[in-house]
Amino acid sequence: MDLSSKYRNVQVWLDNLYAGKPVPHFERNEQTIDLLHQLMEKNVARDSDIQLIVQDLKQKATEYTAEGQRLGCILASMNLKTGTLSQSGVTSLQTLTKLAWLLKVRDASDTR
């Protein structure tokens, strides 16, 4: 990529980065443009990685909420509330949950 293309890409990136505020003055020479271009590429790649992580966390939050609602319905069908379990019951439930996670059991009806 030639220097003028790199400069245009860097300028667009900086304009977006500063979101309408004036971009600070910098020396416009080959070394500076090359360094800013490398920084831009790394920043764009990192932003993309972070977007993937954010999407994954949102998906997990949705799944955890749905699972919490499902478990709440199960407890409600047995006339139990989460606050009615004894400490021993909570500990047993946590142990059962960890065991199911280790065994990769997704559904309690899965008896294979």
Residue pairs with C-beta under 8 A, 6 or more apart in sequence:
1 9
1 37
3 30
3 33
6 33
6 34
6 37
7 28
7 33
9 37
9 40
10 33
10 36
10 37
10 40
11 23
13 40
13 43
13 44
14 23
14 36
15 23
26 32
26 36
72 82
75 81
75 82
85 93
100 108
